[in-house]
Amino acid sequence: MRIWPWIQARRGRAGLIAGAAAGLVAGLAIAVVVPKLVADDDGLEPGELVIMSSVDESQDGQRQRLLDQWNFMHGDTNHASIKPVNRDPAKAHGEMLDAPADVDILNLDVTWTTEFAASGRIRALPDADLTGFLEEPLRTCKYNDIPYALPFNTDAGLLYYRTFKRDGKVWPEQPTTWDDVVSDSTEAFEAKLEPRMEAGYAAQLDPNSEILTVTALEAIWSAGGDVVDDNGKVVIDSDAAERGLRRLSDGLQSSSHPVILPDSRTFDEKKSMNAFGDGRVLAMRNWPVAYRDLSAKTFQYEVTTVPGKTSVLGGQNLAVTRNSGEPRAAQALIEFLTGERSQQILFEHGGLAATREIVYRDENVTTKFPYATTLLEAIRRARPRPLTPHYTEFSAEFRKVVTEAWSHDGEITPAQAARLTDALQGKVGG
């Protein structure tokens, strides 16, 4: 029974990859003849394939199950395995920079791909088929307009907010601006809708984490400001950018009902999700995986785009290392993991945002996950962080500037903007 050609013939219809594909991954006690997803193994170099990757955040280890499926089909010649890296992103970044010679594939954060391409650590993929990928995550895979990776999963920030029945209606209406979040917070306190509520919003402001960069960028964008413009110029020293940063610092100010939970100063994504789940706040910003993790909760909540509708684009990209002895086989594995079938499995069963639009159009997905349409909108509106070979240095300097600005009423000085410019260009400490 040849499954895959039948699935290909039904692409774009309801259930394009569900059913047969999901069943293959679910148990892996496979009793059918499964065709290879790579048309011809003759062109692939034989040898072990090693993927260097951070912790698998997919539900029930769906990424590993996909690898198991690859190994069922190709294990005789190209068995694949994962070499895990440190859970701390900064340490993981360093380990990947010094990847051992036996590593064939790197699972890179989207902010690292440009750096690894510019430094010659990964190979260009000029013959990769880019058809069907969402434009936004695909953009993070390119360096000098040449693809060096394929998008494994994407991410966009979402606003999660609790809802209540009031006078026979659902309250609040969908918030779209920061002012909506503030007014909803005030009204929830005054109406005493949630006795455990301490603040309106859980932000993610840990100064030692990349999430502060994400939070600050989104606050600046929602106020109409920017940090780096389309020409690569640092433009953070503007009234709009300062206004965005002041929204965060002002929201933390002590009062009987602060807009932002004061504990947010040390929050990452998980801590803010816990505060939201425990009823300490009315709303939070988080990634799509929070939707999966909140599925067991009994309270009512909705999901929409972040205030201002533009979030930071997140995700991970798969790239072939420069030193791989099996580059064609490694690319074939990447194409398998980023293909339509794998992407639906990772979304529907693993909770990771898919990088292919067709997944969000599938009736099985939209029925099971009503927020999928909102997520697609969020991804389409999302913006990447600055695509620079020196992103890690830039982000660290940006977080310093943000925390300094909060000590001076949000003001950004020309000297701070100059420091960011140096970081963007790799001149820090030079």
Buried (B, 14 or more C-beta within 10 A) or exposed (E): EEBBEEBEEEEEEEBBBBEBBBEBBEEEEBEEEBEEBBEEBEEBBEBBBBBBBBEBBBBEEBBEBBBBBBBEBBEEBBBBEBBEBBEEBEEBBEBBBEBEEBBBBBBBBBBBBBBBBBEEBBBBBEEBEEEBBBEBBBBBBBBEEEBBBBBBBBBBBBBBBBBBEEEEEEBBEBBBEBEBBBBBBEBBBEEEBBEEBBBBBBBBBBEEBBBBBBBBBBBBBBBEBBBBEEEEEBBBBBEBBBBBBBBBBBBBEEEEEBBBBBBBBEBBBEBBBBBBBBBBBBBBBBBBBBBBBBEEEEEEBBBBBBBBBBBBBBBBBBBBBEBBBBBBBBBBBBBBBBBBBBBBBBBBBBBBBBBBBBBBBBEBBBEEBEBBEBBBBBBBBBBBBBBBBBBBBBBBBBBBBBBBBBEEEBBBBEEBBEBBBBBBBBEBEE
